[in-house]
Amino acid sequence: MERNFIGSLLAWAMLCISPVAAQTVADARNAAVGSSVTVSGIVTSGPSLGNVRYLQDGTGGIAVFPGSGSAPGFTVQPGDDLTLTGTLTNYNGLLEITPITAFTVNSSGNALPAPVLITPNGLGEPVEARIVKVENVYFNGTGNFSAGTISIQAGTETANVYLRTGHPLVGTPIPTGPVDLTGIASQFDPSVPYTSGYQLLPREAADITPHGSISIIPPVAQTDLNTGGFNLNWDTNLPGSTEAFYGTTPDLGQHASDVAFGTSHALQLSGLLPATFYYAQAFSVDNGDTAFSVTGLYSTASTSSGTIAVYFTKSVDTGVSSGTNAVGLFGATDDTIKACIDRVQSTLDIAMYNTNSTLIVAAVNAAKARGVQVRWIAEGSNANTALGGLDASIPVLYRTDGLGSGMHNKFFIADVDDPQHAVVMGGSCNWTTQSFFEDYNNIVFVQDQALARCYTVEFNEMWGGGGPLPVAALSRFGPAKTDNTPHLFNVGGRLVESYFSPTDNVRGRIVQLLDLAQTSVHLALYVFTDNDLGDAVLNAYQRPGMVVQGDVEDVNSTGSEYNYLLGQGIDLHSHLDEPGLLHHKYAILDEGASGDPLVITGSHNWTASASSVNDENTLVIHDGTVANLFYQEWYARHYGATAIEEPVAASDLIAWPVPAQEVLHVRPQMEGSALIQLTDATGREVFQQDAVGTTSIPLHGFAPGIYALTCVQQGLRSQRTVLISR
C-alpha cells in the first residue's frame, strides 16, 4: 500500500508539471477548438470571479477553468506565473482552456500586466480575457450594486459590467460621479456566431477609481429642435459654467454660453440654418478646471412639410383605427413606389437589397431620361435580375464581401436639395414581386429634407463620396463604416430617430426603448434571434400592467427567441405555416397610450448579424397616429380579424421531396412557362429560373433551413414553404 501511495503521489506530481513547451497566448487563441494547447502567463484574476481564472502574456489573454477532468489542486492567485496544458474550448463565445490536464506555478507575487486603455465601444474580441481600463465613465444606476449586469456610459458609448453572486462589490454603493474602471474583458453570448455579450468584469473595489474634479455626466441631450436651432442639456457632478463650442465642421469655431452656473445645464444654440448638421461640444468650468463632453452631431429642423405616409402590402383592420385608416396596397404596391419615382425632379439615390421588378426599373430609367441623377447600391450576392434592364449610364455599386445579409437596406432618397420635395422611402419591402405581392411588408415615405440629408450621408459613405460615380477605394460597408449622422429629427412636429447598422448601436437603442415602454409592446418580426432584444421583451412582459404580444415568421431558426419567450407565457404567434412571409421588422410601443406611442421599423431584423455585420436602416417614429396605423396592420395579422379579403392566386405548386436534401423538384399545376424563385430565411433570393413543366433545383451548397418557394405563372403567384435538410 505504501508503494502504491508513493506511486500515486508521483503520478499527481507529473500531472502538475507541464512537459510541453509553451506557446504564446495569441497562438493558442488561433488554434482549433478542441485541440490541446500549452501556455504560460500571469494570472490576472482571483476567486472574486468564481472558479475561472484569466491568464495573460505579452500577446493576449485567455480564460482557464478547472472543470471536470482537470488536474486537482488548481487554486492559483493573481500574480502567479503559470504554465498549463489543456483543451481549447468555446464557452458561449469566451475562449477558455478546460479541462486543465497539467499545470505548474513557476513563481508568485509578480506584477500584473498594465491594463489596455479602451472606450466602452472597444470592449470586444481584440481585448477578450485581457485587463482593460475605461476612463471617465458613469454607472447607469443608483443605490447599491447587485448581482447581474449594470451598464456604464462615456459620452454616447455604453458597455455592460457584470458582477457574479458573492462578488465583493455586491451590496456596496454605486458611484454617482465619474470613475475610471478596470477589469477583465470577457464574453457571454449563448448564440452563434458569438458576436455580442461582451462584458467588463471588475475584480474588487480597487478596480473603481472615483474622480475628484468636475466632469460631465453623459449623455448630452438635444431638445427643442427647430429650424433656427436647438437646446443642449447636460449635468455635471460639481457646479460649473454652461458653455459649448459648435460649428458645421468638426473644427467647431463658434462659442455659446449661458449665465447659469450649477450642476444642471441648458444651453440654447440659435441663429442656425434649417436642415443643417452642427457639431457641438458642451463644456463646464469650475475654478479653472474644465470638463468637456464628446463632440456630438446634431440637426436643426427643416422647412419641409414633414408628411409621413405609411402603406402596407396586404390587409389591415380598420376596426381598430383611431381615426386615420391604414392602407393595404395589395396589387398596387409597385405602382405606388413607381408613382413616387415618377415625381422625382433632380436626384435619386437607391440602396436596395434585391430588385426583380421591371416596372420599378423602367420608372428609374424614365427618371434618368428626364435628367435625374441616379445612383444605385445593391447586395452583390443577390440575383437582382431586373438590374440587367437598367439604363447602362446609371452607375450601380454592389457590396461583395458575402458577410451576413450584406447590404440589406431598402431605402431611397429623392431630391435631397429641395426642402419641399426631399423624400426618404424606408420600411421592410424589397423591390421584388414576392415582397410586393406575396409577403407582408411596410413602406414609409417621409417628406423631410433634414432626414433626407441624414440618409444621404449614409449613402455616400457606402458609395465612397458624394459624386455621381462610386469610388471603390473610399467605399465603406458594414463594420468599416462610422457613426457619422445625427440621430434626432423634428419631422412636422414629431420626434423621429434615425439609426444605421452596424455602427449606431441599434440593438442598444431598441433595448432602451423596450425598457421605457409603459403599457404595451406589439411585435411583427421576420426573424427573432437576438438574445439582448429577447431579454428586453421578457423584461417588459414581467413589468406589472404590460401587454406584450407578437407574430414571428421564422420560428425555427437557430437561436430563435420564439419558443423561449412563448414558454415564458408571452402571446406570440407563429406565421410559419401562413401563406406569404411575414417580412416585417417592426415593434409598436404604447399604442393608444397618452405617453409616448412609437413605432420602430426599417430593414433591421432582430438578429445579431443585423447589429454587427449588415448595412441596415432603422426609424423610430414617435407619433400616436403612425403607431395606430401599424397597429391596424398588426391586429389583422395577429387576430386575422379583417373583413378585407386578400387576393389568392388560382394556381398551385407541388414540390418534393419534403424535406429536400440533394435536389428539390418543383411542378406548377398549370401548363406553360413559369418563373420559379427560391428565397432563404434572410430574404436573399438564391435561385431563379424560367421553366416549363417540372424544374429540378440542385441543393449543393444550400444551408439547411426554411426556404420560401414562389411560382409566378400567367400573372398568378403561388407560394409554399420548403425545408432543406442535411
ZAKOL-784384 format. One record per residue (C-alpha): residue in three letters; x, y, z. Coordinates in steps of 0.001 Angstrom, whole numbers, padded with zeros to 6 digits, always signed. Layout:
% ZAKOL-784384
ALAXYZ
...
//
This chain:
% ZAKOL-784384
MET+000000+000000+000000
GLU+002895+002326+000819
ARG+004342+001753-002653
ASN+001005+002416-004281
PHE+000590+005616-002233
ILE+004015+006917-003285
GLY+003260+005998-006893
SER+000067+007977-006719
LEU+001924+010991-005380
LEU+004436+010759-008216
ALA+001664+010473-010788
TRP-000112+013513-009320
ALA+003157+015497-009355
MET+003692+014637-013007
LEU+000204+015910-013811
CYS+001004+019251-012214
ILE+004162+019764-014313
SER+003603+020681-017950
PRO+006222+018869-020041
VAL+005302+020575-023328
ALA+006970+023807-024473
ALA+004600+026741-024030
GLN+003176+028670-026970
THR+002070+032284-026884
VAL-001477+033045-025799
ALA-002118+034598-029221
ASP-001076+031343-030924
ALA-003279+029357-028555
ARG-006251+031607-029336
ASN-005731+030875-033034
ALA-005583+027118-032530
ALA-008506+024869-033433
VAL-011179+024500-030776
GLY-010803+021038-029279
SER-007021+020921-029678
SER-004514+020704-026824
VAL-002607+023910-026060
THR+000143+024830-023614
VAL+000543+028436-022469
SER+002427+030463-019890
GLY+001436+033792-018403
ILE+000480+035836-015359
VAL-002783+035079-013576
THR-004829+038303-013541
SER-007915+037338-011503
GLY-008807+035569-008268
PRO-011847+033892-006694
SER-013995+037055-006929
LEU-014789+035933-010497
GLY-015549+032347-009432
ASN-013513+029274-010315
VAL-012433+030652-013668
ARG-009040+032384-013868
TYR-007725+034704-016550
LEU-004175+034332-017842
GLN-002235+036920-019832
ASP+001128+037191-021554
GLY+002539+039877-023831
THR+000417+038700-026779
GLY-003060+038384-025266
GLY-005280+036853-022626
ILE-007275+033647-022222
ALA-009655+032160-019661
VAL-008746+028919-017876
PHE-011266+026810-015996
PRO-010630+023782-013729
GLY-013702+021887-014944
SER-014481+018184-014974
GLY-011409+016085-015748
SER-008922+018771-014697
ALA-005816+018132-012657
PRO-006582+018655-008935
GLY-005324+021499-006746
PHE-005853+024417-009144
THR-006035+027309-006644
VAL-003803+029867-008355
GLN-003906+033552-007380
PRO-003336+036909-009137
GLY+000378+037445-009784
ASP+001182+033745-010165
ASP+003374+032925-013164
LEU+001620+029849-014516
THR+002278+027250-017215
LEU-000566+024916-018079
THR-001796+022447-020680
GLY-005410+021790-021559
THR-008102+021679-024225
LEU-009146+024835-026067
THR-012912+025263-025837
ASN-015506+027897-026659
TYR-017871+028654-023789
ASN-020635+030972-025050
GLY-018166+032960-027118
LEU-015384+033011-024490
LEU-012239+031099-025457
GLU-011027+029113-022474
ILE-008796+026187-021626
THR-010671+023320-019942
PRO-010105+020711-018750
ILE-006654+021581-017423
THR-004585+018417-017818
ALA-001351+019718-016284
PHE-000097+022905-014647
THR+002754+024337-012647
VAL+003202+027613-010764
ASN+006610+028974-011732
SER+006607+031901-009274
SER+004220+034092-007299
GLY+003810+037774-006425
ASN+004531+039045-009926
ALA+003243+042421-011127
LEU+000087+042233-013203
PRO+000150+043409-016831
ALA-000764+047051-017405
PRO-004391+047494-018482
VAL-005252+048252-022093
LEU-006970+051648-022275
ILE-010260+051403-024216
THR-013573+053216-024583
PRO-016828+051335-023908
ASN-017199+050530-027619
GLY-013734+048971-027552
LEU-014928+046098-025375
GLY-014729+043230-027862
GLU-012793+040306-029300
PRO-009391+042072-029681
VAL-009148+042568-025884
GLU-011030+039452-024718
ALA-009570+037990-021466
ARG-007155+040933-021018
ILE-007068+043572-018285
VAL-008658+046729-019678
LYS-009422+050195-018352
VAL-012139+052683-019319
GLU-011805+056250-018116
ASN-014370+058863-017127
VAL-017411+056571-017185
TYR-020653+056666-015224
PHE-022705+053773-013896
ASN-026283+053868-015177
GLY-027827+053040-011835
THR-028275+054235-008267
GLY-028275+052646-004834
ASN-026145+049560-004190
PHE-024580+047098-006614
SER-026469+043829-007049
ALA-025504+040612-008788
GLY-026067+040778-012527
THR-025483+043344-015271
ILE-025234+047131-014961
SER-024326+049430-017842
ILE-021672+052125-017933
GLN-021546+055124-020226
ALA-018936+057541-021539
GLY-020329+060099-023949
THR-022558+058216-026377
GLU-020774+054896-025827
THR-022081+052202-023479
ALA-020926+048813-022211
ASN-022041+046218-019678
VAL-020416+045384-016357
TYR-021201+042003-014794
LEU-020990+041032-011105
ARG-021496+037404-010112
THR-023333+036401-006939
GLY-020972+036827-003994
HIS-018769+039403-005726
PRO-017197+041788-003170
LEU-018855+044803-004842
VAL-022378+043401-004379
GLY-024156+045455-001697
THR-021737+048394-001872
PRO-022823+051867-003129
ILE-022834+052549-006867
PRO-020647+055632-007512
THR-022724+058640-008576
GLY-019905+060530-010274
PRO-017352+059729-012955
VAL-014898+056880-012370
ASP-012042+055079-014045
LEU-012935+051390-014202
THR-010528+048476-014566
GLY-011392+044809-015059
ILE-011224+041745-017268
ALA-012783+041888-020741
SER-014997+038832-021027
GLN-017905+037491-023105
PHE-021110+035551-022555
ASP-023174+035043-025706
PRO-025225+031827-025869
SER-025985+032227-029586
VAL-023803+031529-032607
PRO-021943+033367-034166
TYR-020916+034836-030756
THR-020877+038475-031868
SER-022304+040043-028716
GLY-022352+039611-024943
TYR-019041+041361-024241
GLN-018812+042485-020619
LEU-016335+044010-018196
LEU-015574+042092-015001
PRO-014218+044238-012140
ARG-012351+042090-009617
GLU-012503+044209-006460
ALA-013353+047652-005128
ALA-009882+048902-006057
ASP-010824+048494-009727
ILE-013079+051565-009374
THR-011286+054920-009062
PRO-013629+057919-008495
HIS-012796+061342-009949
GLY-012461+064399-007726
SER-012702+067045-010460
ILE-015658+068387-012421
SER-016985+066053-015081
ILE-019936+065964-017470
ILE-022398+063176-016760
PRO-023394+061641-020112
PRO-025318+061909-022249
VAL-025660+065448-023566
ALA-029313+065619-024687
GLN-030670+067603-027621
THR-034136+069130-027146
ASP-036391+071793-028658
LEU-035298+071191-032249
ASN-036486+073955-034584
THR-035490+075446-037918
GLY-033191+078002-036264
GLY-031503+075966-033535
PHE-031872+073614-030582
ASN-031004+073229-026909
LEU-028219+071158-025381
ASN-028815+069804-021874
TRP-026357+068103-019523
ASP-025452+067579-015881
THR-022140+067822-014063
ASN-021037+066200-010834
LEU-019872+069586-009475
PRO-021223+073114-010127
GLY-019796+074744-013229
SER-020469+077084-016133
THR-022749+076360-019114
GLU-020880+076659-022421
ALA-020341+074970-025799
PHE-018238+075158-028927
TYR-020098+074446-032164
GLY-019917+074708-035941
THR-020764+072948-039207
THR-017429+071085-039238
PRO-015553+069130-036551
ASP-013295+072158-036161
LEU-016255+073890-034425
GLY-015177+077546-034318
GLN-018149+079236-032611
HIS-018827+079675-028899
ALA-022070+079964-026917
SER-022591+080381-023178
ASP-025274+080970-020578
VAL-025036+082834-017276
ALA-026273+079732-015421
PHE-023758+078183-013002
GLY-024667+074879-011381
THR-024893+071148-011916
SER-027843+071173-014363
HIS-027153+072904-017666
ALA-029389+074021-020560
LEU-027836+075971-023427
GLN-029731+077334-026431
LEU-027967+077475-029797
SER-029843+079904-032059
GLY-029456+081654-035395
LEU-028661+078368-037145
LEU-029646+077252-040663
PRO-032609+074892-041321
ALA-031971+071203-042111
THR-028273+071680-041321
PHE-025948+069473-039267
TYR-023895+071043-036476
TYR-021058+069611-034440
ALA-021161+070711-030797
GLN-019066+070096-027689
ALA-020537+071066-024350
PHE-018220+072078-021522
SER-018361+073370-017948
VAL-015671+075196-015974
ASP-015199+075074-012198
ASN-012363+077134-010644
GLY-010201+076739-013728
ASP-010906+073006-014135
THR-012791+072246-017376
ALA-014930+069228-018220
PHE-015613+068557-021920
SER-018240+066308-023449
VAL-017541+064219-026519
THR-018316+066150-029697
GLY-021816+065328-030930
LEU-023511+065798-034286
TYR-026961+067402-034262
SER-029517+068552-036843
THR-031839+071522-036977
ALA-035403+071071-038232
SER-036227+071529-041910
THR-038833+073742-043557
SER-040352+070657-045234
SER-043960+069576-044740
GLY-042959+066660-042529
THR-045611+064428-044096
ILE-045275+060741-043173
ALA-047178+058305-045423
VAL-047410+054646-044362
TYR-048517+051748-046585
PHE-048801+048001-046149
THR-048606+045366-048861
LYS-051532+043297-047533
SER-054694+043673-045446
VAL-055282+045908-042430
ASP-058082+046024-039855
THR-059603+049499-039764
GLY-061901+048334-036979
VAL-059147+049337-034536
SER-058443+052672-036255
SER-058164+055724-034021
GLY-059391+057994-036813
THR-056942+057629-039694
ASN-057378+054378-041606
ALA-054333+052369-042635
VAL-053928+051463-046316
GLY-053307+047975-047682
LEU-051988+048244-051231
PHE-052317+044627-052434
GLY-051595+044683-056182
ALA-050793+048419-056193
THR-047578+048240-054164
ASP-045218+048582-057117
ASP-047415+051242-058709
THR-047294+053305-055500
ILE-043488+053246-055433
LYS-043380+053964-059178
ALA-045631+056989-058687
CYS-043183+058445-056178
ILE-040249+057824-058529
ASP-042207+059478-061349
ARG-042329+062687-059275
VAL-038548+062887-058708
GLN-037060+066038-060228
SER-033283+066135-059694
THR-031604+063328-057700
LEU-032427+059729-056796
ASP-030184+057578-054573
ILE-031283+053948-054172
ALA-029974+051415-051634
MET-031965+048240-052325
TYR-031144+044715-051189
ASN-032759+042935-054139
THR-034672+044022-057261
ASN-036510+041937-059833
SER-039315+044394-060648
THR-039068+045528-064253
LEU-041798+048104-063584
ILE-039641+049881-060981
VAL-036526+049702-063142
ALA-038461+051196-066051
ALA-039550+054075-063789
VAL-035940+054685-062758
ASN-034853+054617-066410
ALA-037551+057190-067187
ALA-036282+059394-064348
LYS-032775+059175-065779
ALA-034097+060081-069239
ARG-035700+063285-067935
GLY-032417+064420-066353
VAL-032489+062950-062841
GLN-029081+061937-061439
VAL-029446+058305-060314
ARG-027086+056299-058112
TRP-027800+052678-057059
ILE-026316+050411-054369
ALA-027271+046719-054170
GLU-026234+043475-052469
GLY-023882+041584-054755
SER-024870+038069-053705
ASN-028500+038533-054811
ALA-029859+037842-058279
ASN-031046+041459-058826
THR-032392+040215-062159
ALA-034175+043435-063134
LEU-030948+045442-062998
GLY-029999+043855-066285
GLY-032580+046183-067814
LEU-031265+049303-066109
ASP-030058+052166-068278
ALA-026354+051448-068844
SER-025457+055019-067880
ILE-026804+054534-064328
PRO-023926+053505-062018
VAL-024530+050526-059708
LEU-022286+049618-056762
TYR-022516+046132-055237
ARG-021422+045052-051777
THR-019478+041863-052489
ASP-017845+040677-049241
GLY-020509+037988-048684
LEU-020844+038713-044947
GLY-024240+038219-043308
SER-027066+039546-045447
GLY-024699+042237-046708
MET-026214+045482-047993
HIS-029678+044776-046565
ASN-031127+048315-046816
LYS-034427+049030-048570
PHE-034450+052832-048961
PHE-034221+055609-051481
ILE-033634+059377-051192
ALA-035176+061752-053718
ASP-034494+065456-054383
VAL-032374+065949-051276
ASP-031554+069591-052098
ASP-035193+070692-052373
PRO-036863+071336-048965
GLN-040386+070856-050375
HIS-039708+067713-052416
ALA-036989+065855-050474
VAL-038303+062357-049655
VAL-036958+059267-047915
MET-038572+055894-048577
GLY-037909+053232-045940
GLY-039521+050146-044460
SER-039120+046404-044944
CYS-040025+045909-048632
ASN-037559+044681-051239
TRP-038286+045574-054859
THR-039294+042040-055809
THR-042560+040517-056953
GLN-042606+038370-053836
SER-042162+041346-051498
PHE-044765+043394-053379
PHE-047498+040801-053841
GLU-046904+037768-051598
ASP-045190+038914-048415
TYR-046328+041187-045601
ASN-044283+044395-045676
ASN-044488+048046-044696
ILE-043380+051077-046711
VAL-042825+054512-045173
PHE-042398+057786-047118
VAL-041089+060811-045165
GLN-041034+064284-046734
ASP-038265+065937-044731
GLN-035030+067460-046012
ALA-033066+067010-042782
LEU-033800+063273-042716
ALA-033023+063045-046443
ARG-029639+064678-045809
CYS-029003+062201-042995
TYR-029707+059236-045298
THR-027537+060823-047989
VAL-024557+060859-045606
GLU-025047+057125-045055
PHE-025444+056505-048792
ASN-022289+058496-049590
GLU-020281+056524-047040
MET-021151+053299-048854
TRP-020779+054979-052268
GLY-017317+056337-051487
GLY-018208+060035-051717
GLY-020829+062460-052951
GLY-020020+062285-056650
PRO-022076+060763-059466
LEU-019784+057708-059710
PRO-018767+055353-056884
VAL-015188+055422-055584
ALA-014346+051844-054625
ALA-011236+052825-052669
LEU-013311+055037-050364
SER-016440+052878-050217
ARG-017274+051534-046742
PHE-019739+048788-045850
GLY-020648+047006-042624
PRO-018299+047455-039633
ALA-015945+049606-041731
LYS-018441+052479-041569
THR-018644+055061-038770
ASP-021433+056612-036712
ASN-021436+059877-038648
THR-025072+061069-038762
PRO-027388+062910-036363
HIS-029982+060711-034692
LEU-032797+063089-033682
PHE-035106+064967-036089
ASN-038161+067180-035839
VAL-040354+065928-038687
GLY-043515+068004-038932
GLY-043605+068390-035150
ARG-042905+064692-034498
LEU-039750+063345-032924
VAL-038136+060876-035351
GLU-034948+058940-034600
SER-032677+057557-037322
TYR-030018+054852-036962
PHE-027835+052811-039297
SER-026275+049428-038623
PRO-023848+048199-037627
THR-022219+051399-036334
ASP-025015+053130-034416
ASN-025765+050566-031652
VAL-029276+049942-032973
ARG-029716+046929-030710
GLY-028872+049051-027669
ARG-031372+051749-028632
ILE-034164+049211-029192
VAL-033411+047708-025761
GLN-033647+051191-024205
LEU-036990+051821-025884
LEU-038361+048444-024783
ASP-037208+049222-021236
LEU-039115+052529-021369
ALA-042395+051041-022627
GLN-045213+051736-020158
THR-048297+049861-021390
SER-047737+047634-024411
VAL-045337+046026-026894
HIS-046653+044625-030192
LEU-044173+042869-032483
ALA-044215+041751-036126
LEU-040843+040175-036928
TYR-039488+038086-039768
VAL-036790+036553-037569
PHE-036024+036984-033856
THR-032700+035570-032631
ASP-031084+038466-030753
ASN-030690+037483-027087
ASP-030462+041031-025762
LEU-033682+042014-027507
GLY-035331+038824-026270
ASP-034338+039661-022703
ALA-035722+043188-023108
VAL-039052+041832-024395
LEU-039229+039435-021439
ASN-038391+042239-019010
ALA-041204+044327-020498
TYR-043626+041412-020126
GLN-042693+040976-016462
ARG-043479+044600-015582
PRO-046936+044982-013964
GLY-049729+046006-016314
MET-047779+045430-019553
VAL-049348+043790-022617
VAL-046740+042026-024780
GLN-047828+040234-027964
GLY-046259+039429-031289
ASP-046004+037469-034517
VAL-042824+035803-035849
GLU-042233+034191-039249
ASP-039041+032144-038899
VAL-039686+030483-035538
ASN-037276+027571-036138
SER-034087+029460-036973
THR-031014+028665-034894
GLY-031146+030622-031652
SER-034752+031743-032168
GLU-036236+033554-029183
TYR-039733+032414-030166
ASN-040064+029169-028203
TYR-038236+030573-025184
LEU-040493+033621-024907
LEU-043566+031530-025673
GLY-042569+029299-022766
GLN-042440+032341-020502
GLY-046118+032992-021202
ILE-045811+035703-023860
ASP-048577+035720-026501
LEU-046530+035029-029645
HIS-047990+033561-032847
SER-046064+031633-035479
HIS-046592+032796-039044
LEU-044539+029929-040472
ASP-047460+027975-041926
GLU-049311+031004-043280
PRO-049110+031934-046985
GLY-046629+034681-047707
LEU-043716+035668-045497
LEU-044246+037960-042528
HIS-041309+040088-043668
HIS-041841+042972-041228
LYS-039236+044154-038716
TYR-041410+046436-036591
ALA-042366+046998-032979
ILE-045204+049211-031722
LEU-044765+050550-028193
ASP-047520+052086-026023
GLU-050055+052329-028881
GLY-053131+054206-027725
ALA-051374+055431-024584
SER-051160+059063-023545
GLY-047398+058933-023024
ASP-045057+058285-025935
PRO-046576+055903-028526
LEU-043985+054998-031140
VAL-043040+052615-033943
ILE-039648+051049-034651
THR-039375+049989-038304
GLY-036918+049586-041170
SER-034742+046867-042668
HIS-033181+045743-039356
ASN-034112+042154-038450
TRP-033831+041341-034750
THR-030640+039311-035202
ALA-027001+039590-034180
SER-025838+039928-037801
ALA-028172+042893-038325
SER-026462+044615-035386
SER-022866+043685-036179
VAL-022428+042918-039904
ASN-025192+044123-042213
ASP-025927+047556-043646
GLU-029363+048381-042216
ASN-031538+051430-041558
THR-033985+051970-038685
LEU-036527+054703-037946
VAL-038190+055345-034586
ILE-041322+057429-035170
HIS-042803+058969-032013
ASP-046394+059592-033084
GLY-049742+058212-031946
THR-051306+058255-035418
VAL-048419+056375-037034
ALA-048394+053892-034138
ASN-052098+053226-034717
LEU-051602+052742-038470
PHE-049099+049990-037718
TYR-051421+048594-035041
GLN-054197+048199-037636
GLU-051847+046040-039721
TRP-050592+044150-036665
TYR-054123+043426-035470
ALA-055030+041934-038856
ARG-052012+039630-038702
HIS-052335+038573-035064
TYR-056066+038022-034926
GLY-056986+037598-038594
ALA-059947+039845-037797
THR-060040+041804-041038
ALA-063065+041900-043311
ILE-060852+042683-046314
GLU-060379+039615-048450
GLU-056853+039153-049685
PRO-056429+038036-053294
VAL-055478+034371-053635
ALA-053631+033008-056658
ALA-055595+030428-058577
SER-052511+028431-059500
ASP-050960+025833-057246
LEU-047494+024466-056721
ILE-046143+020978-055989
ALA-042665+020421-054550
TRP-040937+017192-053481
PRO-039275+015581-051577
VAL-040036+017247-048241
PRO-037657+017735-046564
ALA-035313+018024-049542
GLN-031621+017154-049340
GLU-029808+016917-052671
VAL-032413+018193-055115
LEU-035830+019876-054944
HIS-038341+019110-057716
VAL-040960+021765-058475
ARG-044005+021422-060749
PRO-046652+024134-061331
GLN-050194+022833-061712
MET-050854+024854-064883
GLU-049192+024326-068245
GLY-046865+026828-069832
SER-043861+028873-068748
ALA-043416+029728-065057
LEU-040937+031820-063064
ILE-039586+029723-060161
GLN-037884+031548-057248
LEU-036314+030280-054027
THR-035592+032665-051123
ASP-033676+031815-047948
ALA-034510+032788-044368
THR-032649+036116-044647
GLY-034803+037156-047603
ARG-031984+036547-050094
GLU-033028+035180-053496
VAL-030839+032095-054005
PHE-032454+030632-057135
GLN-034488+031955-060053
GLN-035342+030287-063342
ASP-037921+030448-066129
ALA-039122+026908-066718
VAL-041769+024772-068363
GLY-043058+021722-066557
THR-041006+020162-063756
THR-037943+022076-062559
SER-035174+020387-060553
ILE-033208+022676-058241
PRO-029773+021293-057176
LEU-029251+021997-053468
HIS-025487+021519-053186
GLY-024121+024396-051116
PHE-027533+025436-049772
ALA-027565+025809-045984
PRO-030175+023732-044112
GLY-033275+025679-043116
ILE-036633+027078-044142
TYR-036936+028492-047676
ALA-039784+030249-049487
LEU-040645+028754-052880
THR-042582+031023-055272
CYS-044119+030376-058672
VAL-045324+033189-060973
GLN-047402+031904-063894
GLN-049892+033627-066194
GLY-049951+036629-063864
LEU-050781+034455-060835
ARG-048490+033797-057886
SER-048397+030874-055510
GLN-046032+030162-052666
ARG-045166+027480-050190
THR-042520+026879-047554
VAL-039977+024100-048064
LEU-037440+022588-045678
ILE-033902+021790-046824
SER-032031+019414-044510
ARG-028779+017500-044466
//
